[in-house]
């Protein structure tokens, strides 16, 4: 009886293992869903929004859109309205009928500068126009939106540098103004101190 129970348990365990393996394999081969379209439906894409999320201030970051030419003619892809710090290219540049490819966008944070040459920090947004066969007018409707946030990258710091790094500490993080009359202006100052051993540089300040 024990041998039979052992055999049943082994068979059950093997069944779970095979099922898990099949699920993992299915995940690897799951087809790309081209849920969006540009150019009156001739170019299918898997997304029209590229969310880069956190971008290191010293490392370029890349994202990819899968594209598919579902028309009966060749499509040449080009781009407009991308800022200097975002490079966009199509691979390949020309898609034959029924051919699939990619739109590759890269954020270069070191190029996102103020007129005085200083790094711009925080949220970035761009609306890239996808031009099909050099039709700029229709390209105004083919918008690929890009967003991200450029933040300080401490991953390259050594343990010694991290110990000496600046550390901001506020007296309080919350202040309740209570009841405020319409049209009134109220202010509150948040005091802070640098508890670190290196100078603290305030990159930018944003309310809300």
Secondary structure as the mmCIF struct_conf table of DSSP 4:
data_model
#
loop_
_struct_conf.conf_type_id
_struct_conf.id
_struct_conf.beg_label_comp_id
_struct_conf.beg_label_asym_id
_struct_conf.beg_label_seq_id
_struct_conf.end_label_comp_id
_struct_conf.end_label_asym_id
_struct_conf.end_label_seq_id
HELX_RH_AL_P HELX_RH_AL_P1 UNK A 2 UNK A 28
TURN_TY1_P TURN_TY1_P1 UNK A 29 UNK A 29
HELX_LH_PP_P HELX_LH_PP_P1 UNK A 30 UNK A 32
STRN STRN1 UNK A 36 UNK A 38
TURN_TY1_P TURN_TY1_P2 UNK A 39 UNK A 42
STRN STRN2 UNK A 43 UNK A 45
BEND BEND1 UNK A 46 UNK A 46
BEND BEND2 UNK A 48 UNK A 48
STRN STRN3 UNK A 49 UNK A 56
BEND BEND3 UNK A 57 UNK A 59
STRN STRN4 UNK A 61 UNK A 69
BEND BEND4 UNK A 71 UNK A 73
STRN STRN5 UNK A 75 UNK A 80
BEND BEND5 UNK A 81 UNK A 81
TURN_TY1_P TURN_TY1_P3 UNK A 84 UNK A 85
STRN STRN6 UNK A 86 UNK A 91
BEND BEND6 UNK A 92 UNK A 93
STRN STRN7 UNK A 94 UNK A 95
TURN_TY1_P TURN_TY1_P4 UNK A 97 UNK A 98
STRN STRN8 UNK A 100 UNK A 107
HELX_RH_3T_P HELX_RH_3T_P1 UNK A 109 UNK A 111
STRN STRN9 UNK A 113 UNK A 113
TURN_TY1_P TURN_TY1_P5 UNK A 115 UNK A 116
BEND BEND7 UNK A 117 UNK A 117
HELX_LH_PP_P HELX_LH_PP_P2 UNK A 118 UNK A 118
STRN STRN10 UNK A 119 UNK A 119
HELX_LH_PP_P HELX_LH_PP_P3 UNK A 120 UNK A 120
STRN STRN11 UNK A 122 UNK A 132
TURN_TY1_P TURN_TY1_P6 UNK A 133 UNK A 134
HELX_RH_AL_P HELX_RH_AL_P2 UNK A 136 UNK A 139
TURN_TY1_P TURN_TY1_P7 UNK A 140 UNK A 141
STRN STRN12 UNK A 143 UNK A 151
TURN_TY1_P TURN_TY1_P8 UNK A 155 UNK A 156
HELX_RH_AL_P HELX_RH_AL_P3 UNK A 159 UNK A 164
BEND BEND8 UNK A 165 UNK A 165
STRN STRN13 UNK A 168 UNK A 170
BEND BEND9 UNK A 171 UNK A 171
BEND BEND10 UNK A 173 UNK A 173
BEND BEND11 UNK A 179 UNK A 179
TURN_TY1_P TURN_TY1_P9 UNK A 182 UNK A 183
HELX_LH_PP_P HELX_LH_PP_P4 UNK A 189 UNK A 191
STRN STRN14 UNK A 192 UNK A 194
BEND BEND12 UNK A 196 UNK A 198
#
